[in-house]
Amino acid sequence: MSAIIFHQMNREEVLISLKTSHEGLSENEVNRRQQLYPNKLPGGNAISPVSMLLNQFTDTMVLVLLGAAVISGAIGAMVDTLTILAIIVLNAVLGFIQEYRAERSLEEIKQLTSPAAIVIRGNKRYKVEASSLVPGDIVILETGDKIPADARLLTAYSMGVDESALTGESIAVEKDADNILAEETSLAERINMVFMGTSIVRGRGTAVVVATGIDTIVGEIAQMIQQTVKNMTPLQRKLDQLGKNLIAVCIVVCASVAMLGIYRGEPVMAMLLTGISLAVAAIPEGLPAIVTIVLAVGVQRMAKQNAVIRKLPAVETLGCTTVICSDKTGTLTQNRMTVTRVSTFDDIYEIRMDNNIPEFINLSNTALNIKDPVMDRLLKVAYHCNNAVSEFKQNGNFSGDPTEIALKKLADKEGVNKSVKRLLEIPFDSDRKRMSVIVEDNDQVLLYCKGALDSLIPLCSSIYKQGKIQKLSRHDLQQFIELQSKWAAEALRVLGFAYRELKNTEAGNCTEEELENNLVLLGIVGMIDPPRPGVADSVAVCQQAGIIPIMITGDHPDTALAIGRMTGITNQNEVINGIQIDKMSDRELYDRALKSRVFARVTPQHKFRIVTVMQKRRQVVAMTGDGVNDAPAVKAADIGVAMGKTGTEVTREASCMVLTDDNFSTIVAAVYEGRAIYDNIRKFLRYLLGCNIGEILVMFLASLLCMPLPLLPIQILWVNLITDGLPAMALGMEPPEKGIMERPPRPVNESIFARGLGWKVFNRGIFIAVITLTSFITGMLYCKMNAINDLSLPQTMALTTLVLSQLCYVFECRSETRSPFELGIGGNRFLLAAVFCSLIMQLIVLYTPFAQKIFHTVALNSWQWAVIISLSSSRLLFAYIRYLSRRIFVSGSNYVKINAR
């Protein structure tokens, strides 16, 4: 039974519709309805841990590696087999942990339900488990209660409900049971309803349950999370396609090499082993492991900057983010009402918080006297006409209504006298729009009153100005009314403050109306949930990087627009609300979103739709949030970002990344890291594939030219072992290049080989193949001239040339635009260490008798080393000459300019 229609009905119509009464349901009827309307949230289709683990082995690249492991084992290359299997198991375990944690969202959302409730059944009160509630139950609500189900209010006495987790509204919502609302009334404005998971911060009342379990607003959110399908990240899609392409290329090329060799008369078994070895070498089995390690290193760097990554692919996805859809409350703002303006008749002050200490900036160009009786009295009213309470053992921290907390904190920091006895309270209510208390202070009996300015003005006959109490004039009122309008346009919530002295006999003998009369107007206060420090700068950096920030909130449109303009998200005067979204097509919604960039009064369904509409138009969307209402959109986004301090556990579990400092600015640092990591992935992909193409072409061209085998199967596997591992991994540790945040995001459909990378890979593969064959032919000629009928020397020269050329190539892969000498050869110490280790391993194979027998190598002399080094380092030498030429030219130009002066 849905709660959608009940805000349109009066109380009696609701009771009739639900077939209940003020006396509650009978026991038999409760039992019947419990079978139909369970008050439990969905648990989803549980996936067993075993199934979740097995799903990790369905990726294309993993299947390719499994095939390579089987083949390696079949030809006796057990080192390769064990290495590949270790890589597969590592990736599977990491993937399993991430998926298992992500699916905890539905379990966490169940914690929002209230454990117990007070109900009226059969005209008797019972305390029951919240899970036993049914539509038609009459529940009794008190201050501090968590709402156990969606309900229509029957009575509400000064009731304020904190709905920020559902709507994003920072201020407690004043409830009114008498109101009958229009059908299209937004969730945040349904003041005659209360919703599961929200909390009563003040007041009391009764309500009739209208929806339970999956029919509640929270239940709908739980279902949206459950039904969300996570798409593959851009990197996952590209690596998946790369794996498929590698399978096709390897089968064709390796089969061709084997068949050509057999056709020339080579032994069948030898050529089959060569083809299989070449297939194993051609597949970059280290790629998934290196990607994982590079992402993990990025995760560590980001953790130091307060961004905790829960799912490794999210690191790379951040790098191509084009849109950030951000919640307002708690994400762009501090989720803490703060007094920012105070005005008496004589002075206007801006309040700035410095280390949680308020600093009064006088905007009227008159000095603030701390002993000023008007300000002193106003702060006393703010402190004592207030029901926020100090938290136990938490000095300076209060609990209660956010507005009252803000006022009490300000007055508390200014040292207001706390030893005041409260005699009577006239509570706030939505009709009066004010609250009053009577206190005894230094033998004086005083009435303190705060509330909406329009409700106070008719009660005031005097004003405190120019150091004394004077008669209130129309001019005085106009000054405050104009200031209130100005502050309201800046989305400040404005409250007025007044007081009067009472005679001892008045407190107990006068009516409320008589007490709240002839008041002295003290001034007004403006407050807002302010933007976080640094958010405006972060938004500017995002826009410079080509990322579009969009605010999506359930808060009031005026507040949303003010925060949007303060943070620089928008320079428009337009806010799109939930009712307008419902009337828009996807195309119109997309266009308006990019233009206006501020949404207000939206529901979780609206947030979810905005994210999906962006994704359908090839935008890579990041969604930030902290409340339960953000969870479905956070999970649906390409990258979901949750707040670690103020965020709910539901949203954290649905996210890919958690900001431990709740700082929007941390996202900018995360995007920076994401772009740097993708660059590094392209670098080692360029290296790995360039090397592998070179190895394939060496064998393929030799077969086409009817030459003997330049490399034996075990030599192919050796090259694969020492060049595809440590150097590629070290390349992934390359420091970020300059200007990363000055370029636009890469297109989501951009090939991983875009911007000329594919040609660079193929070009270098050809070069490696040519110089390796040149070295092989040189060795063959030497053997022929010296009547040596053995291919050990030519194959050793080819092997060493292939290894050295790849180790030289790895330095060129450090940047796509700059030479290794511009970057500085020592800029990546991990790479230097990796190359050194690979060289030592190659020398061991060449000069130790044990390894010579296994790999069929011979020791090389000086002229052979000269040939190998000159061929392998020729491209690197050419790059160095070009680098020196540029330096000489630049130095010469600067010298001429200096002399010309």
Solvent accessible surface area in square Angstrom, and as a share of the most:
residue,aa,sasa,rsa
1,M,74,0.33
2,S,47,0.30
3,A,5,0.04
4,I,100,0.51
5,I,83,0.42
6,F,5,0.02
7,H,1,0.00
8,Q,60,0.27
9,M,39,0.18
10,N,56,0.29
11,R,80,0.29
12,E,97,0.44
13,E,84,0.38
14,V,0,0.00
15,L,6,0.03
16,I,132,0.67
17,S,54,0.35
18,L,3,0.02
19,K,165,0.70
20,T,20,0.12
21,S,49,0.32
22,H,100,0.45
23,E,98,0.44
24,G,13,0.12
25,L,8,0.04
26,S,62,0.40
27,E,132,0.59
28,N,122,0.63
29,E,43,0.19
30,V,4,0.03
31,N,76,0.39
32,R,130,0.47
33,R,13,0.05
34,Q,53,0.24
35,Q,149,0.66
36,L,100,0.50
37,Y,55,0.21
38,P,75,0.47
39,N,6,0.03
40,K,135,0.57
41,L,12,0.06
42,P,26,0.16
43,G,40,0.38
44,G,29,0.27
45,N,138,0.71
46,A,103,0.80
47,I,87,0.44
48,S,54,0.35
49,P,77,0.48
50,V,101,0.58
51,S,49,0.32
52,M,8,0.03
53,L,68,0.34
54,L,111,0.55
55,N,74,0.38
56,Q,34,0.15
57,F,57,0.24
58,T,93,0.54
59,D,58,0.30
60,T,20,0.11
61,M,7,0.03
62,V,13,0.08
63,L,97,0.48
64,V,10,0.06
65,L,0,0.00
66,L,59,0.29
67,G,31,0.30
68,A,3,0.02
69,A,3,0.03
70,V,112,0.64
71,I,63,0.32
72,S,0,0.00
73,G,27,0.26
74,A,86,0.66
75,I,41,0.21
76,G,53,0.51
77,A,17,0.13
78,M,103,0.46
79,V,97,0.56
80,D,10,0.05
81,T,12,0.07
82,L,114,0.57
83,T,58,0.34
84,I,1,0.00
85,L,71,0.35
86,A,63,0.49
87,I,21,0.11
88,I,4,0.02
89,V,83,0.48
90,L,81,0.40
91,N,28,0.14
92,A,5,0.04
93,V,68,0.39
94,L,56,0.28
95,G,18,0.17
96,F,49,0.20
97,I,85,0.43
98,Q,34,0.15
99,E,54,0.24
100,Y,113,0.43
101,R,101,0.37
102,A,7,0.06
103,E,81,0.37
104,R,89,0.33
105,S,1,0.00
106,L,17,0.08
107,E,86,0.39
108,E,28,0.13
109,I,0,0.00
110,K,66,0.28
111,Q,132,0.59
112,L,26,0.13
113,T,37,0.22
114,S,8,0.05
115,P,104,0.65
116,A,36,0.28
117,A,12,0.09
118,I,58,0.29
119,V,0,0.00
120,I,32,0.16
121,R,33,0.12
122,G,48,0.46
123,N,103,0.53
124,K,130,0.55
125,R,168,0.61
126,Y,99,0.38
127,K,154,0.65
128,V,29,0.16
129,E,111,0.50
130,A,2,0.02
131,S,54,0.35
132,S,27,0.18
133,L,1,0.00
134,V,0,0.00
135,P,1,0.01
136,G,0,0.00
137,D,0,0.00
138,I,4,0.02
139,V,3,0.02
140,I,15,0.08
141,L,4,0.02
142,E,81,0.36
143,T,80,0.46
144,G,61,0.59
145,D,48,0.25
146,K,74,0.31
147,I,1,0.00
148,P,5,0.03
149,A,1,0.01
150,D,0,0.00
151,A,1,0.01
152,R,1,0.00
153,L,0,0.00
154,L,3,0.01
155,T,41,0.24
156,A,28,0.21
157,Y,111,0.42
158,S,27,0.17
159,M,1,0.01
160,G,0,0.00
161,V,0,0.00
162,D,49,0.25
163,E,1,0.00
164,S,29,0.18
165,A,31,0.24
166,L,3,0.01
167,T,3,0.02
168,G,2,0.02
169,E,22,0.10
170,S,10,0.07
171,I,40,0.20
172,A,4,0.03
173,V,17,0.10
174,E,36,0.16
175,K,7,0.03
176,D,29,0.15
177,A,6,0.04
178,D,95,0.49
179,N,52,0.27
180,I,95,0.48
181,L,31,0.15
182,A,55,0.43
183,E,120,0.54
184,E,103,0.46
185,T,20,0.12
186,S,16,0.10
187,L,9,0.04
188,A,10,0.08
189,E,74,0.33
190,R,33,0.12
191,I,44,0.22
192,N,0,0.00
193,M,0,0.00
194,V,0,0.00
195,F,1,0.00
196,M,0,0.00
197,G,12,0.11
198,T,3,0.02
199,S,38,0.24
200,I,2,0.01
201,V,33,0.19
202,R,48,0.18
203,G,20,0.19
204,R,125,0.46
205,G,4,0.04
206,T,34,0.20
207,A,0,0.00
208,V,0,0.00
209,V,1,0.00
210,V,0,0.00
211,A,0,0.00
212,T,3,0.02
213,G,0,0.00
214,I,79,0.40
215,D,42,0.22
216,T,0,0.00
217,I,20,0.10
218,V,2,0.01
219,G,0,0.00
220,E,41,0.19
221,I,0,0.00
222,A,0,0.00
223,Q,56,0.25
224,M,25,0.11
225,I,0,0.00
226,Q,67,0.30
227,Q,127,0.56
228,T,19,0.11
229,V,123,0.71
230,K,78,0.33
231,N,96,0.49
232,M,84,0.38
233,T,20,0.11
234,P,3,0.02
235,L,4,0.02
236,Q,71,0.32
237,R,99,0.36
238,K,26,0.11
239,L,26,0.13
240,D,23,0.12
241,Q,93,0.41
242,L,12,0.06
243,G,0,0.00
244,K,100,0.42
245,N,73,0.37
246,L,20,0.10
247,I,67,0.34
248,A,56,0.44
249,V,75,0.43
250,C,6,0.04
251,I,116,0.59
252,V,98,0.57
253,V,28,0.16
254,C,7,0.04
255,A,44,0.34
256,S,33,0.21
257,V,0,0.00
258,A,9,0.07
259,M,131,0.59
260,L,51,0.25
261,G,0,0.00
262,I,63,0.32
263,Y,188,0.72
264,R,62,0.23
265,G,64,0.62
266,E,50,0.22
267,P,87,0.54
268,V,83,0.48
269,M,129,0.58
270,A,38,0.29
271,M,0,0.00
272,L,79,0.39
273,L,61,0.30
274,T,0,0.00
275,G,6,0.06
276,I,57,0.29
277,S,0,0.00
278,L,0,0.00
279,A,19,0.15
280,V,1,0.01
281,A,0,0.00
282,A,2,0.02
283,I,16,0.08
284,P,0,0.00
285,E,17,0.07
286,G,12,0.11
287,L,1,0.00
288,P,18,0.11
289,A,10,0.07
290,I,2,0.01
291,V,10,0.06
292,T,17,0.10
293,I,51,0.26
294,V,3,0.02
295,L,8,0.04
296,A,37,0.28
297,V,30,0.17
298,G,0,0.00
299,V,28,0.16
300,Q,118,0.52
301,R,69,0.25
302,M,2,0.01
303,A,49,0.38
304,K,173,0.73
305,Q,75,0.33
306,N,62,0.32
307,A,1,0.01
308,V,61,0.35
309,I,15,0.08
310,R,20,0.07
311,K,30,0.13
312,L,26,0.13
313,P,28,0.17
314,A,3,0.02
315,V,0,0.00
316,E,0,0.00
317,T,0,0.00
318,L,0,0.00
319,G,2,0.02
320,C,0,0.00
321,T,0,0.00
322,T,23,0.14
323,V,0,0.00
324,I,0,0.00
325,C,0,0.00
326,S,1,0.01
327,D,2,0.01
328,K,0,0.00
329,T,4,0.02
330,G,0,0.00
331,T,0,0.00
332,L,0,0.00
333,T,0,0.00
334,Q,37,0.16
335,N,56,0.29
336,R,115,0.42
337,M,12,0.05
338,T,20,0.12
339,V,5,0.03
340,T,21,0.12
341,R,52,0.19
342,V,0,0.00
343,S,0,0.00
344,T,3,0.02
345,F,30,0.13
346,D,59,0.30
347,D,18,0.09
348,I,49,0.25
349,Y,1,0.01
350,E,36,0.16
351,I,8,0.04
352,R,126,0.46
353,M,84,0.38
354,D,85,0.44
355,N,138,0.71
356,N,80,0.41
357,I,96,0.49
358,P,9,0.06
359,E,84,0.38
360,F,30,0.13
361,I,48,0.25
362,N,31,0.16
363,L,85,0.42
364,S,37,0.24
365,N,146,0.75
366,T,68,0.40
367,A,101,0.78
368,L,42,0.21
369,N,93,0.48
370,I,117,0.60
371,K,168,0.71
372,D,26,0.14
373,P,65,0.41
374,V,5,0.03
375,M,8,0.04
376,D,61,0.31
377,R,44,0.16
378,L,1,0.00
379,L,11,0.05
380,K,28,0.12
381,V,0,0.00
382,A,1,0.01
383,Y,24,0.09
384,H,18,0.08
385,C,0,0.00
386,N,3,0.02
387,N,67,0.35
388,A,1,0.01
389,V,90,0.52
390,S,71,0.46
391,E,69,0.31
392,F,169,0.70
393,K,171,0.72
394,Q,85,0.38
395,N,157,0.81
396,G,11,0.11
397,N,60,0.31
398,F,19,0.08
399,S,45,0.29
400,G,32,0.31
401,D,8,0.04
402,P,30,0.19
403,T,4,0.02
404,E,16,0.07
405,I,30,0.15
406,A,6,0.04
407,L,0,0.00
408,K,22,0.09
409,K,41,0.17
410,L,8,0.04
411,A,0,0.00
412,D,28,0.14
413,K,66,0.28
414,E,51,0.23
415,G,59,0.57
416,V,10,0.06
417,N,57,0.29
418,K,103,0.44
419,S,96,0.62
420,V,23,0.13
421,K,129,0.55
422,R,91,0.33
423,L,75,0.37
424,L,75,0.37
425,E,56,0.25
426,I,3,0.01
427,P,64,0.40
428,F,42,0.17
429,D,45,0.23
430,S,41,0.26
431,D,123,0.64
432,R,46,0.17
433,K,96,0.41
434,R,37,0.13
435,M,6,0.03
436,S,0,0.00
437,V,0,0.00
438,I,0,0.00
439,V,2,0.01
440,E,66,0.30
441,D,5,0.02
442,N,125,0.64
443,D,135,0.70
444,Q,69,0.31
445,V,16,0.09
446,L,0,0.00
447,L,0,0.00
448,Y,1,0.00
449,C,0,0.00
450,K,15,0.06
451,G,3,0.03
452,A,28,0.22
453,L,2,0.01
454,D,92,0.48
455,S,17,0.11
456,L,0,0.00
457,I,33,0.17
458,P,101,0.63
459,L,30,0.15
460,C,15,0.09
461,S,51,0.33
462,S,22,0.14
463,I,1,0.00
464,Y,29,0.11
465,K,25,0.11
466,Q,122,0.54
467,G,51,0.49
468,K,121,0.51
469,I,87,0.44
470,Q,45,0.20
471,K,174,0.74
472,L,23,0.11
473,S,49,0.32
474,R,209,0.76
475,H,130,0.58
476,D,1,0.00
477,L,35,0.17
478,Q,84,0.37
479,Q,56,0.25
480,F,0,0.00
481,I,66,0.34
482,E,102,0.46
483,L,19,0.09
484,Q,46,0.20
485,S,67,0.43
486,K,124,0.53
487,W,5,0.02
488,A,49,0.38
489,A,86,0.66
490,E,55,0.25
491,A,12,0.10
492,L,14,0.07
493,R,73,0.27
494,V,18,0.10
495,L,14,0.07
496,G,0,0.00
497,F,0,0.00
498,A,0,0.00
499,Y,9,0.03
500,R,33,0.12
501,E,100,0.45
502,L,14,0.07
503,K,147,0.62
504,N,126,0.65
505,T,92,0.54
506,E,33,0.15
507,A,25,0.19
508,G,71,0.68
509,N,121,0.62
510,C,41,0.24
511,T,76,0.44
512,E,80,0.36
513,E,129,0.58
514,E,93,0.42
515,L,3,0.01
516,E,2,0.01
517,N,67,0.35
518,N,89,0.46
519,L,0,0.00
520,V,13,0.07
521,L,0,0.00
522,L,0,0.00
523,G,0,0.00
524,I,0,0.00
525,V,1,0.00
526,G,0,0.00
527,M,0,0.00
528,I,8,0.04
529,D,4,0.02
530,P,19,0.12
531,P,34,0.21
532,R,37,0.14
533,P,106,0.67
534,G,38,0.36
535,V,0,0.00
536,A,49,0.38
537,D,102,0.53
538,S,7,0.05
539,V,1,0.00
540,A,56,0.44
541,V,49,0.28
542,C,1,0.00
543,Q,73,0.32
544,Q,114,0.51
545,A,0,0.00
546,G,35,0.34
547,I,2,0.01
548,I,38,0.19
549,P,1,0.01
550,I,0,0.00
551,M,0,0.00
552,I,0,0.00
553,T,0,0.00
554,G,1,0.01
555,D,4,0.02
556,H,77,0.34
557,P,37,0.23
558,D,84,0.43
559,T,25,0.14
560,A,0,0.00
561,L,32,0.16
562,A,12,0.09
563,I,0,0.00
564,G,0,0.00
565,R,114,0.41
566,M,88,0.39
567,T,1,0.01
568,G,37,0.36
569,I,2,0.01
570,T,11,0.06
571,N,121,0.62
572,Q,60,0.27
573,N,124,0.64
574,E,53,0.24
575,V,26,0.15
576,I,0,0.00
577,N,45,0.23
578,G,3,0.03
579,I,62,0.32
580,Q,67,0.30
581,I,0,0.00
582,D,98,0.51
583,K,166,0.70
584,M,14,0.06
585,S,66,0.42
586,D,46,0.24
587,R,129,0.47
588,E,75,0.34
589,L,1,0.01
590,Y,21,0.08
591,D,68,0.35
592,R,60,0.22
593,A,0,0.00
594,L,46,0.23
595,K,125,0.53
596,S,0,0.00
597,R,59,0.22
598,V,0,0.00
599,F,0,0.00
600,A,0,0.00
601,R,27,0.10
602,V,7,0.04
603,T,27,0.16
604,P,2,0.01
605,Q,69,0.31
606,H,19,0.08
607,K,1,0.00
608,F,55,0.23
609,R,62,0.23
610,I,1,0.01
611,V,0,0.00
612,T,32,0.18
613,V,2,0.01
614,M,1,0.00
615,Q,37,0.17
616,K,138,0.59
617,R,68,0.25
618,R,160,0.58
619,Q,30,0.13
620,V,2,0.01
621,V,0,0.00
622,A,0,0.00
623,M,0,0.00
624,T,0,0.00
625,G,0,0.00
626,D,12,0.06
627,G,6,0.05
628,V,2,0.01
629,N,3,0.01
630,D,0,0.00
631,A,0,0.00
632,P,0,0.00
633,A,0,0.00
634,V,0,0.00
635,K,12,0.05
636,A,12,0.09
637,A,1,0.00
638,D,34,0.18
639,I,0,0.00
640,G,0,0.00
641,V,0,0.00
642,A,0,0.00
643,M,0,0.00
644,G,22,0.21
645,K,150,0.64
646,T,62,0.36
647,G,7,0.07
648,T,34,0.20
649,E,63,0.28
650,V,4,0.02
651,T,0,0.00
652,R,54,0.20
653,E,5,0.02
654,A,2,0.02
655,S,0,0.00
656,C,7,0.04
657,M,0,0.00
658,V,13,0.08
659,L,0,0.00
660,T,55,0.32
661,D,39,0.20
662,D,2,0.01
663,N,43,0.22
664,F,1,0.00
665,S,30,0.20
666,T,9,0.05
667,I,0,0.00
668,V,19,0.11
669,A,27,0.21
670,A,1,0.01
671,V,1,0.01
672,Y,78,0.30
673,E,7,0.03
674,G,0,0.00
675,R,5,0.02
676,A,2,0.01
677,I,1,0.00
678,Y,3,0.01
679,D,18,0.09
680,N,3,0.01
681,I,0,0.00
682,R,1,0.00
683,K,5,0.02
684,F,0,0.00
685,L,0,0.00
686,R,23,0.08
687,Y,0,0.00
688,L,0,0.00
689,L,11,0.05
690,G,0,0.00
691,C,0,0.00
692,N,3,0.01
693,I,44,0.22
694,G,0,0.00
695,E,3,0.01
696,I,16,0.08
697,L,31,0.15
698,V,0,0.00
699,M,0,0.00
700,F,53,0.22
701,L,53,0.26
702,A,1,0.01
703,S,3,0.02
704,L,93,0.46
705,L,112,0.56
706,C,93,0.56
707,M,23,0.10
708,P,42,0.27
709,L,21,0.10
710,P,0,0.00
711,L,1,0.01
712,L,44,0.22
713,P,31,0.19
714,I,63,0.32
715,Q,0,0.00
716,I,1,0.01
717,L,17,0.09
718,W,27,0.09
719,V,0,0.00
720,N,3,0.01
721,L,65,0.32
722,I,5,0.02
723,T,0,0.00
724,D,7,0.04
725,G,27,0.26
726,L,88,0.44
727,P,0,0.00
728,A,0,0.00
729,M,61,0.27
730,A,6,0.05
731,L,0,0.00
732,G,3,0.03
733,M,46,0.20
734,E,6,0.03
735,P,66,0.42
736,P,48,0.30
737,E,38,0.17
738,K,186,0.79
739,G,36,0.34
740,I,2,0.01
741,M,24,0.11
742,E,126,0.57
743,R,86,0.31
744,P,99,0.62
745,P,20,0.13
746,R,23,0.08
747,P,75,0.47
748,V,27,0.15
749,N,101,0.52
750,E,23,0.10
751,S,58,0.38
752,I,7,0.03
753,F,61,0.25
754,A,24,0.19
755,R,133,0.48
756,G,39,0.37
757,L,0,0.00
758,G,28,0.27
759,W,161,0.57
760,K,60,0.25
761,V,5,0.03
762,F,95,0.39
763,N,45,0.23
764,R,3,0.01
765,G,0,0.00
766,I,66,0.34
767,F,43,0.18
768,I,0,0.00
769,A,0,0.00
770,V,74,0.43
771,I,9,0.05
772,T,0,0.00
773,L,11,0.06
774,T,56,0.32
775,S,0,0.00
776,F,0,0.00
777,I,71,0.36
778,T,38,0.22
779,G,0,0.00
780,M,56,0.25
781,L,100,0.50
782,Y,68,0.26
783,C,6,0.04
784,K,163,0.69
785,M,163,0.73
786,N,74,0.38
787,A,93,0.72
788,I,76,0.39
789,N,160,0.82
790,D,78,0.40
791,L,62,0.31
792,S,24,0.16
793,L,21,0.10
794,P,0,0.00
795,Q,11,0.05
796,T,0,0.00
797,M,0,0.00
798,A,0,0.00
799,L,0,0.00
800,T,0,0.00
801,T,0,0.00
802,L,0,0.00
803,V,0,0.00
804,L,21,0.10
805,S,0,0.00
806,Q,0,0.00
807,L,6,0.03
808,C,22,0.13
809,Y,2,0.01
810,V,0,0.00
811,F,23,0.09
812,E,25,0.11
813,C,0,0.00
814,R,5,0.02
815,S,4,0.03
816,E,45,0.20
817,T,118,0.69
818,R,89,0.32
819,S,18,0.12
820,P,5,0.03
821,F,38,0.16
822,E,65,0.29
823,L,42,0.21
824,G,28,0.27
825,I,68,0.34
826,G,47,0.45
827,G,39,0.37
828,N,4,0.02
829,R,199,0.73
830,F,120,0.50
831,L,1,0.01
832,L,65,0.32
833,A,56,0.44
834,A,7,0.05
835,V,15,0.08
836,F,131,0.55
837,C,56,0.34
838,S,1,0.01
839,L,64,0.32
840,I,72,0.36
841,M,66,0.29
842,Q,2,0.01
843,L,71,0.35
844,I,87,0.44
845,V,3,0.02
846,L,0,0.00
847,Y,95,0.36
848,T,50,0.29
849,P,96,0.61
850,F,154,0.64
851,A,9,0.07
852,Q,44,0.19
853,K,160,0.68
854,I,70,0.36
855,F,27,0.11
856,H,95,0.43
857,T,8,0.05
858,V,51,0.29
859,A,56,0.44
860,L,12,0.06
861,N,68,0.35
862,S,94,0.61
863,W,88,0.31
864,Q,6,0.03
865,W,49,0.17
866,A,59,0.46
867,V,37,0.21
868,I,0,0.00
869,I,88,0.44
870,S,67,0.43
871,L,38,0.19
872,S,1,0.01
873,S,30,0.19
874,S,42,0.27
875,R,83,0.30
876,L,29,0.14
877,L,108,0.54
878,F,120,0.50
879,A,10,0.07
880,Y,85,0.32
881,I,94,0.48
882,R,115,0.42
883,Y,41,0.15
884,L,69,0.34
885,S,59,0.38
886,R,125,0.46
887,R,140,0.51
888,I,125,0.63
889,F,150,0.62
890,V,81,0.47
891,S,68,0.44
892,G,33,0.32
893,S,36,0.23
894,N,71,0.36
895,Y,142,0.54
896,V,98,0.57
897,K,121,0.51
898,I,111,0.56
899,N,93,0.48
900,A,86,0.67
901,R,232,0.85
